[in-house]
């Protein structure tokens, strides 16, 4: 895989708890603020690395945290 190529992982949903879990490492995928070269964003990450991006990019961590609060409340 090229360094710039995004890696897509399989996710399963634990229907009992309605949680997404990474099929590779078994870690529960929770929304959180993450950082990339493009800026801060809301997404999921596990032991395998970044898993999803659920927002656009923000210039500041605070703006990404504020967005996370809005979508999870």
PDB file of N, CA, C and O in Angstrom:
ATOM      1  N   UNK A   1       0.849  -1.167   0.000  1.00  0.00           N
ATOM      2  CA  UNK A   1       0.000   0.000   0.000  1.00  0.00           C
ATOM      3  C   UNK A   1       0.897   1.232   0.000  1.00  0.00           C
ATOM      4  O   UNK A   1       1.870   1.282   0.752  1.00  0.00           O
ATOM      5  N   UNK A   2       0.589   2.227  -0.828  1.00  0.00           N
ATOM      6  CA  UNK A   2       1.350   3.462  -0.875  1.00  0.00           C
ATOM      7  C   UNK A   2       1.132   4.261   0.401  1.00  0.00           C
ATOM      8  O   UNK A   2       0.090   4.141   1.045  1.00  0.00           O
ATOM      9  N   UNK A   3       2.117   5.076   0.766  1.00  0.00           N
ATOM     10  CA  UNK A   3       2.027   5.870   1.989  1.00  0.00           C
ATOM     11  C   UNK A   3       0.828   6.809   1.971  1.00  0.00           C
ATOM     12  O   UNK A   3       0.219   7.046   3.014  1.00  0.00           O
ATOM     13  N   UNK A   4       0.477   7.346   0.806  1.00  0.00           N
ATOM     14  CA  UNK A   4      -0.633   8.280   0.718  1.00  0.00           C
ATOM     15  C   UNK A   4      -1.984   7.624   0.537  1.00  0.00           C
ATOM     16  O   UNK A   4      -3.007   8.309   0.534  1.00  0.00           O
ATOM     17  N   UNK A   5      -2.009   6.337   0.390  1.00  0.00           N
ATOM     18  CA  UNK A   5      -3.252   5.611   0.135  1.00  0.00           C
ATOM     19  C   UNK A   5      -3.956   5.312   1.454  1.00  0.00           C
ATOM     20  O   UNK A   5      -3.343   4.784   2.382  1.00  0.00           O
ATOM     21  N   UNK A   6      -5.230   5.646   1.536  1.00  0.00           N
ATOM     22  CA  UNK A   6      -5.996   5.386   2.753  1.00  0.00           C
ATOM     23  C   UNK A   6      -6.269   3.898   2.878  1.00  0.00           C
ATOM     24  O   UNK A   6      -6.560   3.223   1.891  1.00  0.00           O
ATOM     25  N   UNK A   7      -6.173   3.403   4.079  1.00  0.00           N
ATOM     26  CA  UNK A   7      -6.441   1.993   4.334  1.00  0.00           C
ATOM     27  C   UNK A   7      -7.852   1.853   4.881  1.00  0.00           C
ATOM     28  O   UNK A   7      -8.207   2.513   5.858  1.00  0.00           O
ATOM     29  N   UNK A   8      -8.642   1.021   4.275  1.00  0.00           N
ATOM     30  CA  UNK A   8     -10.014   0.806   4.709  1.00  0.00           C
ATOM     31  C   UNK A   8     -10.076  -0.509   5.466  1.00  0.00           C
ATOM     32  O   UNK A   8      -9.601  -1.538   4.987  1.00  0.00           O
ATOM     33  N   UNK A   9     -10.661  -0.465   6.644  1.00  0.00           N
ATOM     34  CA  UNK A   9     -10.769  -1.660   7.471  1.00  0.00           C
ATOM     35  C   UNK A   9     -12.225  -2.093   7.579  1.00  0.00           C
ATOM     36  O   UNK A   9     -13.139  -1.276   7.468  1.00  0.00           O
ATOM     37  N   UNK A  10     -12.422  -3.363   7.795  1.00  0.00           N
ATOM     38  CA  UNK A  10     -13.764  -3.873   8.024  1.00  0.00           C
ATOM     39  C   UNK A  10     -14.175  -3.573   9.454  1.00  0.00           C
ATOM     40  O   UNK A  10     -13.375  -3.667  10.385  1.00  0.00           O
ATOM     41  N   UNK A  11     -15.442  -3.211   9.605  1.00  0.00           N
ATOM     42  CA  UNK A  11     -15.985  -2.964  10.926  1.00  0.00           C
ATOM     43  C   UNK A  11     -17.214  -3.840  11.097  1.00  0.00           C
ATOM     44  O   UNK A  11     -17.939  -4.103  10.138  1.00  0.00           O
ATOM     45  N   UNK A  12     -17.439  -4.281  12.301  1.00  0.00           N
ATOM     46  CA  UNK A  12     -18.662  -5.003  12.603  1.00  0.00           C
ATOM     47  C   UNK A  12     -19.437  -4.192  13.622  1.00  0.00           C
ATOM     48  O   UNK A  12     -18.865  -3.386  14.355  1.00  0.00           O
ATOM     49  N   UNK A  13     -20.730  -4.407  13.663  1.00  0.00           N
ATOM     50  CA  UNK A  13     -21.559  -3.747  14.658  1.00  0.00           C
ATOM     51  C   UNK A  13     -22.003  -4.780  15.666  1.00  0.00           C
ATOM     52  O   UNK A  13     -22.585  -5.807  15.316  1.00  0.00           O
ATOM     53  N   UNK A  14     -21.720  -4.493  16.928  1.00  0.00           N
ATOM     54  CA  UNK A  14     -22.175  -5.327  18.029  1.00  0.00           C
ATOM     55  C   UNK A  14     -23.637  -4.956  18.246  1.00  0.00           C
ATOM     56  O   UNK A  14     -23.936  -3.951  18.891  1.00  0.00           O
ATOM     57  N   UNK A  15     -24.550  -5.770  17.707  1.00  0.00           N
ATOM     58  CA  UNK A  15     -25.970  -5.434  17.757  1.00  0.00           C
ATOM     59  C   UNK A  15     -26.511  -5.322  19.169  1.00  0.00           C
ATOM     60  O   UNK A  15     -27.462  -4.576  19.405  1.00  0.00           O
ATOM     61  N   UNK A  16     -25.936  -6.036  20.100  1.00  0.00           N
ATOM     62  CA  UNK A  16     -26.400  -5.981  21.482  1.00  0.00           C
ATOM     63  C   UNK A  16     -26.204  -4.583  22.059  1.00  0.00           C
ATOM     64  O   UNK A  16     -27.085  -4.060  22.742  1.00  0.00           O
ATOM     65  N   UNK A  17     -25.050  -3.979  21.784  1.00  0.00           N
ATOM     66  CA  UNK A  17     -24.732  -2.668  22.334  1.00  0.00           C
ATOM     67  C   UNK A  17     -24.698  -1.572  21.280  1.00  0.00           C
ATOM     68  O   UNK A  17     -24.440  -0.412  21.602  1.00  0.00           O
ATOM     69  N   UNK A  18     -24.957  -1.928  20.015  1.00  0.00           N
ATOM     70  CA  UNK A  18     -24.914  -0.997  18.891  1.00  0.00           C
ATOM     71  C   UNK A  18     -23.569  -0.270  18.811  1.00  0.00           C
ATOM     72  O   UNK A  18     -23.525   0.941  18.592  1.00  0.00           O
ATOM     73  N   UNK A  19     -22.490  -1.005  18.987  1.00  0.00           N
ATOM     74  CA  UNK A  19     -21.142  -0.455  18.935  1.00  0.00           C
ATOM     75  C   UNK A  19     -20.431  -0.946  17.688  1.00  0.00           C
ATOM     76  O   UNK A  19     -20.618  -2.086  17.264  1.00  0.00           O
ATOM     77  N   UNK A  20     -19.617  -0.084  17.103  1.00  0.00           N
ATOM     78  CA  UNK A  20     -18.777  -0.519  15.990  1.00  0.00           C
ATOM     79  C   UNK A  20     -17.462  -1.008  16.556  1.00  0.00           C
ATOM     80  O   UNK A  20     -16.885  -0.394  17.454  1.00  0.00           O
ATOM     81  N   UNK A  21     -16.996  -2.127  16.015  1.00  0.00           N
ATOM     82  CA  UNK A  21     -15.767  -2.758  16.486  1.00  0.00           C
ATOM     83  C   UNK A  21     -14.899  -3.066  15.269  1.00  0.00           C
ATOM     84  O   UNK A  21     -15.402  -3.543  14.252  1.00  0.00           O
ATOM     85  N   UNK A  22     -13.605  -2.796  15.369  1.00  0.00           N
ATOM     86  CA  UNK A  22     -12.676  -3.123  14.286  1.00  0.00           C
ATOM     87  C   UNK A  22     -12.539  -4.641  14.211  1.00  0.00           C
ATOM     88  O   UNK A  22     -12.262  -5.295  15.217  1.00  0.00           O
ATOM     89  N   UNK A  23     -12.734  -5.194  13.025  1.00  0.00           N
ATOM     90  CA  UNK A  23     -12.622  -6.648  12.861  1.00  0.00           C
ATOM     91  C   UNK A  23     -11.188  -7.133  12.997  1.00  0.00           C
ATOM     92  O   UNK A  23     -10.962  -8.290  13.351  1.00  0.00           O
ATOM     93  N   UNK A  24     -10.213  -6.269  12.720  1.00  0.00           N
ATOM     94  CA  UNK A  24      -8.812  -6.686  12.789  1.00  0.00           C
ATOM     95  C   UNK A  24      -8.302  -6.800  14.218  1.00  0.00           C
ATOM     96  O   UNK A  24      -7.649  -7.783  14.567  1.00  0.00           O
ATOM     97  N   UNK A  25      -8.598  -5.791  15.056  1.00  0.00           N
ATOM     98  CA  UNK A  25      -8.026  -5.792  16.406  1.00  0.00           C
ATOM     99  C   UNK A  25      -9.068  -5.937  17.506  1.00  0.00           C
ATOM    100  O   UNK A  25      -8.705  -6.143  18.665  1.00  0.00           O
ATOM    101  N   UNK A  26     -10.361  -5.834  17.173  1.00  0.00           N
ATOM    102  CA  UNK A  26     -11.421  -6.024  18.148  1.00  0.00           C
ATOM    103  C   UNK A  26     -11.682  -4.835  19.055  1.00  0.00           C
ATOM    104  O   UNK A  26     -12.440  -4.954  20.017  1.00  0.00           O
ATOM    105  N   UNK A  27     -11.073  -3.690  18.771  1.00  0.00           N
ATOM    106  CA  UNK A  27     -11.242  -2.508  19.608  1.00  0.00           C
ATOM    107  C   UNK A  27     -12.535  -1.789  19.238  1.00  0.00           C
ATOM    108  O   UNK A  27     -12.867  -1.657  18.060  1.00  0.00           O
ATOM    109  N   UNK A  28     -13.268  -1.322  20.264  1.00  0.00           N
ATOM    110  CA  UNK A  28     -14.476  -0.539  20.063  1.00  0.00           C
ATOM    111  C   UNK A  28     -14.095   0.800  19.434  1.00  0.00           C
ATOM    112  O   UNK A  28     -13.150   1.452  19.877  1.00  0.00           O
ATOM    113  N   UNK A  29     -14.827   1.203  18.412  1.00  0.00           N
ATOM    114  CA  UNK A  29     -14.531   2.436  17.687  1.00  0.00           C
ATOM    115  C   UNK A  29     -15.413   3.567  18.193  1.00  0.00           C
ATOM    116  O   UNK A  29     -16.612   3.604  17.915  1.00  0.00           O
ATOM    117  N   UNK A  30     -14.818   4.481  18.931  1.00  0.00           N
ATOM    118  CA  UNK A  30     -15.526   5.634  19.478  1.00  0.00           C
ATOM    119  C   UNK A  30     -15.114   6.889  18.729  1.00  0.00           C
ATOM    120  O   UNK A  30     -13.956   7.039  18.338  1.00  0.00           O
ATOM    121  N   UNK A  31     -16.078   7.799  18.530  1.00  0.00           N
ATOM    122  CA  UNK A  31     -15.748   9.075  17.905  1.00  0.00           C
ATOM    123  C   UNK A  31     -14.817   9.855  18.810  1.00  0.00           C
ATOM    124  O   UNK A  31     -14.997   9.887  20.028  1.00  0.00           O
ATOM    125  N   UNK A  32     -13.816  10.486  18.204  1.00  0.00           N
ATOM    126  CA  UNK A  32     -12.853  11.292  18.945  1.00  0.00           C
ATOM    127  C   UNK A  32     -12.239  12.317  18.008  1.00  0.00           C
ATOM    128  O   UNK A  32     -12.380  12.223  16.789  1.00  0.00           O
ATOM    129  N   UNK A  33     -11.553  13.301  18.587  1.00  0.00           N
ATOM    130  CA  UNK A  33     -10.838  14.285  17.783  1.00  0.00           C
ATOM    131  C   UNK A  33      -9.477  13.704  17.430  1.00  0.00           C
ATOM    132  O   UNK A  33      -8.730  13.254  18.299  1.00  0.00           O
ATOM    133  N   UNK A  34      -9.172  13.722  16.142  1.00  0.00           N
ATOM    134  CA  UNK A  34      -7.902  13.197  15.637  1.00  0.00           C
ATOM    135  C   UNK A  34      -7.207  14.288  14.832  1.00  0.00           C
ATOM    136  O   UNK A  34      -7.832  15.273  14.441  1.00  0.00           O
ATOM    137  N   UNK A  35      -5.924  14.109  14.589  1.00  0.00           N
ATOM    138  CA  UNK A  35      -5.160  15.096  13.826  1.00  0.00           C
ATOM    139  C   UNK A  35      -4.426  14.428  12.679  1.00  0.00           C
ATOM    140  O   UNK A  35      -3.857  13.345  12.822  1.00  0.00           O
ATOM    141  N   UNK A  36      -4.453  15.099  11.542  1.00  0.00           N
ATOM    142  CA  UNK A  36      -3.681  14.650  10.376  1.00  0.00           C
ATOM    143  C   UNK A  36      -2.937  15.864   9.828  1.00  0.00           C
ATOM    144  O   UNK A  36      -3.045  16.962  10.372  1.00  0.00           O
ATOM    145  N   UNK A  37      -2.201  15.667   8.774  1.00  0.00           N
ATOM    146  CA  UNK A  37      -1.485  16.777   8.145  1.00  0.00           C
ATOM    147  C   UNK A  37      -2.450  17.852   7.641  1.00  0.00           C
ATOM    148  O   UNK A  37      -2.076  19.019   7.522  1.00  0.00           O
ATOM    149  N   UNK A  38      -3.695  17.458   7.343  1.00  0.00           N
ATOM    150  CA  UNK A  38      -4.693  18.398   6.825  1.00  0.00           C
ATOM    151  C   UNK A  38      -5.385  19.193   7.924  1.00  0.00           C
ATOM    152  O   UNK A  38      -6.037  20.195   7.632  1.00  0.00           O
ATOM    153  N   UNK A  39      -5.262  18.776   9.179  1.00  0.00           N
ATOM    154  CA  UNK A  39      -5.902  19.468  10.293  1.00  0.00           C
ATOM    155  C   UNK A  39      -6.557  18.495  11.249  1.00  0.00           C
ATOM    156  O   UNK A  39      -6.327  17.287  11.191  1.00  0.00           O
ATOM    157  N   UNK A  40      -7.380  19.045  12.130  1.00  0.00           N
ATOM    158  CA  UNK A  40      -8.106  18.240  13.115  1.00  0.00           C
ATOM    159  C   UNK A  40      -9.429  17.788  12.514  1.00  0.00           C
ATOM    160  O   UNK A  40     -10.022  18.491  11.697  1.00  0.00           O
ATOM    161  N   UNK A  41      -9.883  16.618  12.922  1.00  0.00           N
ATOM    162  CA  UNK A  41     -11.160  16.104  12.436  1.00  0.00           C
ATOM    163  C   UNK A  41     -11.756  15.163  13.469  1.00  0.00           C
ATOM    164  O   UNK A  41     -11.070  14.725  14.393  1.00  0.00           O
ATOM    165  N   UNK A  42     -13.037  14.855  13.307  1.00  0.00           N
ATOM    166  CA  UNK A  42     -13.724  13.901  14.171  1.00  0.00           C
ATOM    167  C   UNK A  42     -13.793  12.587  13.416  1.00  0.00           C
ATOM    168  O   UNK A  42     -14.218  12.545  12.262  1.00  0.00           O
ATOM    169  N   UNK A  43     -13.375  11.520  14.070  1.00  0.00           N
ATOM    170  CA  UNK A  43     -13.385  10.215  13.432  1.00  0.00           C
ATOM    171  C   UNK A  43     -13.139   9.119  14.439  1.00  0.00           C
ATOM    172  O   UNK A  43     -13.229   9.338  15.647  1.00  0.00           O
ATOM    173  N   UNK A  44     -12.829   7.941  13.939  1.00  0.00           N
ATOM    174  CA  UNK A  44     -12.528   6.812  14.810  1.00  0.00           C
ATOM    175  C   UNK A  44     -11.120   6.320  14.527  1.00  0.00           C
ATOM    176  O   UNK A  44     -10.589   6.472  13.427  1.00  0.00           O
ATOM    177  N   UNK A  45     -10.536   5.727  15.556  1.00  0.00           N
ATOM    178  CA  UNK A  45      -9.167   5.238  15.474  1.00  0.00           C
ATOM    179  C   UNK A  45      -9.058   4.040  16.411  1.00  0.00           C
ATOM    180  O   UNK A  45      -9.728   3.986  17.442  1.00  0.00           O
ATOM    181  N   UNK A  46      -8.218   3.087  16.049  1.00  0.00           N
ATOM    182  CA  UNK A  46      -7.996   1.922  16.902  1.00  0.00           C
ATOM    183  C   UNK A  46      -6.515   1.572  16.875  1.00  0.00           C
ATOM    184  O   UNK A  46      -5.697   2.357  16.397  1.00  0.00           O
ATOM    185  N   UNK A  47      -6.175   0.409  17.381  1.00  0.00           N
ATOM    186  CA  UNK A  47      -4.779  -0.025  17.396  1.00  0.00           C
ATOM    187  C   UNK A  47      -4.204  -0.136  15.987  1.00  0.00           C
ATOM    188  O   UNK A  47      -2.991  -0.042  15.802  1.00  0.00           O
ATOM    189  N   UNK A  48      -5.074  -0.337  14.991  1.00  0.00           N
ATOM    190  CA  UNK A  48      -4.640  -0.467  13.594  1.00  0.00           C
ATOM    191  C   UNK A  48      -4.326   0.885  12.964  1.00  0.00           C
ATOM    192  O   UNK A  48      -3.628   0.947  11.951  1.00  0.00           O
ATOM    193  N   UNK A  49      -4.828   1.958  13.548  1.00  0.00           N
ATOM    194  CA  UNK A  49      -4.632   3.299  13.010  1.00  0.00           C
ATOM    195  C   UNK A  49      -5.963   3.989  12.777  1.00  0.00           C
ATOM    196  O   UNK A  49      -6.999   3.504  13.233  1.00  0.00           O
ATOM    197  N   UNK A  50      -5.951   5.124  12.067  1.00  0.00           N
ATOM    198  CA  UNK A  50      -7.202   5.832  11.772  1.00  0.00           C
ATOM    199  C   UNK A  50      -8.162   4.923  11.015  1.00  0.00           C
ATOM    200  O   UNK A  50      -7.756   4.154  10.144  1.00  0.00           O
ATOM    201  N   UNK A  51      -9.447   5.027  11.366  1.00  0.00           N
ATOM    202  CA  UNK A  51     -10.438   4.131  10.795  1.00  0.00           C
ATOM    203  C   UNK A  51     -11.484   4.854   9.963  1.00  0.00           C
ATOM    204  O   UNK A  51     -11.871   4.373   8.898  1.00  0.00           O
ATOM    205  N   UNK A  52     -11.949   6.016  10.443  1.00  0.00           N
ATOM    206  CA  UNK A  52     -12.957   6.762   9.687  1.00  0.00           C
ATOM    207  C   UNK A  52     -12.807   8.251   9.961  1.00  0.00           C
ATOM    208  O   UNK A  52     -12.214   8.666  10.957  1.00  0.00           O
ATOM    209  N   UNK A  53     -13.361   9.040   9.047  1.00  0.00           N
ATOM    210  CA  UNK A  53     -13.445  10.487   9.254  1.00  0.00           C
ATOM    211  C   UNK A  53     -14.908  10.846   9.126  1.00  0.00           C
ATOM    212  O   UNK A  53     -15.526  10.603   8.090  1.00  0.00           O
ATOM    213  N   UNK A  54     -15.467  11.428  10.184  1.00  0.00           N
ATOM    214  CA  UNK A  54     -16.897  11.731  10.239  1.00  0.00           C
ATOM    215  C   UNK A  54     -17.173  13.227  10.124  1.00  0.00           C
ATOM    216  O   UNK A  54     -18.308  13.662  10.320  1.00  0.00           O
ATOM    217  N   UNK A  55     -16.156  14.014   9.811  1.00  0.00           N
ATOM    218  CA  UNK A  55     -16.321  15.458   9.672  1.00  0.00           C
ATOM    219  C   UNK A  55     -15.348  15.966   8.624  1.00  0.00           C
ATOM    220  O   UNK A  55     -14.526  15.222   8.088  1.00  0.00           O
ATOM    221  N   UNK A  56     -15.467  17.245   8.353  1.00  0.00           N
ATOM    222  CA  UNK A  56     -14.451  17.914   7.554  1.00  0.00           C
ATOM    223  C   UNK A  56     -13.262  18.213   8.456  1.00  0.00           C
ATOM    224  O   UNK A  56     -13.202  17.753   9.596  1.00  0.00           O
ATOM    225  N   UNK A  57     -12.329  18.980   7.938  1.00  0.00           N
ATOM    226  CA  UNK A  57     -11.154  19.334   8.725  1.00  0.00           C
ATOM    227  C   UNK A  57     -11.347  20.686   9.399  1.00  0.00           C
ATOM    228  O   UNK A  57     -11.994  21.580   8.853  1.00  0.00           O
ATOM    229  N   UNK A  58     -10.775  20.821  10.593  1.00  0.00           N
ATOM    230  CA  UNK A  58     -10.822  22.059  11.361  1.00  0.00           C
ATOM    231  C   UNK A  58      -9.396  22.555  11.571  1.00  0.00           C
ATOM    232  O   UNK A  58      -8.460  21.765  11.693  1.00  0.00           O
ATOM    233  N   UNK A  59      -9.247  23.874  11.611  1.00  0.00           N
ATOM    234  CA  UNK A  59      -7.912  24.442  11.829  1.00  0.00           C
ATOM    235  C   UNK A  59      -7.464  24.314  13.276  1.00  0.00           C
ATOM    236  O   UNK A  59      -6.265  24.275  13.553  1.00  0.00           O
ATOM    237  N   UNK A  60      -8.415  24.249  14.198  1.00  0.00           N
ATOM    238  CA  UNK A  60      -8.035  24.154  15.609  1.00  0.00           C
ATOM    239  C   UNK A  60      -8.664  22.924  16.261  1.00  0.00           C
ATOM    240  O   UNK A  60      -9.733  22.462  15.864  1.00  0.00           O
ATOM    241  N   UNK A  61      -7.972  22.414  17.265  1.00  0.00           N
ATOM    242  CA  UNK A  61      -8.475  21.277  18.028  1.00  0.00           C
ATOM    243  C   UNK A  61      -9.764  21.653  18.746  1.00  0.00           C
ATOM    244  O   UNK A  61     -10.677  20.834  18.851  1.00  0.00           O
ATOM    245  N   UNK A  62      -9.847  22.892  19.243  1.00  0.00           N
ATOM    246  CA  UNK A  62     -11.033  23.359  19.968  1.00  0.00           C
ATOM    247  C   UNK A  62     -12.269  23.300  19.083  1.00  0.00           C
ATOM    248  O   UNK A  62     -13.326  22.856  19.531  1.00  0.00           O
ATOM    249  N   UNK A  63     -12.154  23.741  17.830  1.00  0.00           N
ATOM    250  CA  UNK A  63     -13.315  23.697  16.926  1.00  0.00           C
ATOM    251  C   UNK A  63     -13.747  22.256  16.656  1.00  0.00           C
ATOM    252  O   UNK A  63     -14.942  21.973  16.566  1.00  0.00           O
ATOM    253  N   UNK A  64     -12.792  21.357  16.528  1.00  0.00           N
ATOM    254  CA  UNK A  64     -13.121  19.944  16.328  1.00  0.00           C
ATOM    255  C   UNK A  64     -13.785  19.375  17.581  1.00  0.00           C
ATOM    256  O   UNK A  64     -14.741  18.605  17.479  1.00  0.00           O
ATOM    257  N   UNK A  65     -13.285  19.747  18.765  1.00  0.00           N
ATOM    258  CA  UNK A  65     -13.895  19.288  20.020  1.00  0.00           C
ATOM    259  C   UNK A  65     -15.317  19.815  20.155  1.00  0.00           C
ATOM    260  O   UNK A  65     -16.209  19.086  20.587  1.00  0.00           O
ATOM    261  N   UNK A  66     -15.536  21.085  19.787  1.00  0.00           N
ATOM    262  CA  UNK A  66     -16.882  21.662  19.838  1.00  0.00           C
ATOM    263  C   UNK A  66     -17.825  20.907  18.908  1.00  0.00           C
ATOM    264  O   UNK A  66     -18.967  20.632  19.276  1.00  0.00           O
ATOM    265  N   UNK A  67     -17.361  20.570  17.714  1.00  0.00           N
ATOM    266  CA  UNK A  67     -18.178  19.818  16.766  1.00  0.00           C
ATOM    267  C   UNK A  67     -18.504  18.427  17.317  1.00  0.00           C
ATOM    268  O   UNK A  67     -19.636  17.961  17.195  1.00  0.00           O
ATOM    269  N   UNK A  68     -17.529  17.776  17.913  1.00  0.00           N
ATOM    270  CA  UNK A  68     -17.750  16.454  18.504  1.00  0.00           C
ATOM    271  C   UNK A  68     -18.833  16.523  19.577  1.00  0.00           C
ATOM    272  O   UNK A  68     -19.688  15.641  19.651  1.00  0.00           O
ATOM    273  N   UNK A  69     -18.803  17.561  20.407  1.00  0.00           N
ATOM    274  CA  UNK A  69     -19.823  17.729  21.450  1.00  0.00           C
ATOM    275  C   UNK A  69     -21.209  17.869  20.837  1.00  0.00           C
ATOM    276  O   UNK A  69     -22.177  17.300  21.341  1.00  0.00           O
ATOM    277  N   UNK A  70     -21.302  18.625  19.752  1.00  0.00           N
ATOM    278  CA  UNK A  70     -22.598  18.847  19.092  1.00  0.00           C
ATOM    279  C   UNK A  70     -23.158  17.545  18.536  1.00  0.00           C
ATOM    280  O   UNK A  70     -24.343  17.258  18.710  1.00  0.00           O
ATOM    281  N   UNK A  71     -22.328  16.758  17.874  1.00  0.00           N
ATOM    282  CA  UNK A  71     -22.857  15.556  17.216  1.00  0.00           C
ATOM    283  C   UNK A  71     -23.058  14.385  18.171  1.00  0.00           C
ATOM    284  O   UNK A  71     -23.717  13.409  17.813  1.00  0.00           O
ATOM    285  N   UNK A  72     -22.504  14.463  19.372  1.00  0.00           N
ATOM    286  CA  UNK A  72     -22.673  13.356  20.318  1.00  0.00           C
ATOM    287  C   UNK A  72     -23.629  13.690  21.455  1.00  0.00           C
ATOM    288  O   UNK A  72     -23.853  12.859  22.335  1.00  0.00           O
ATOM    289  N   UNK A  73     -24.196  14.893  21.451  1.00  0.00           N
ATOM    290  CA  UNK A  73     -25.122  15.241  22.544  1.00  0.00           C
ATOM    291  C   UNK A  73     -26.557  15.013  22.156  1.00  0.00           C
ATOM    292  O   UNK A  73     -27.459  15.255  22.958  1.00  0.00           O
TER     293      UNK A  73
END
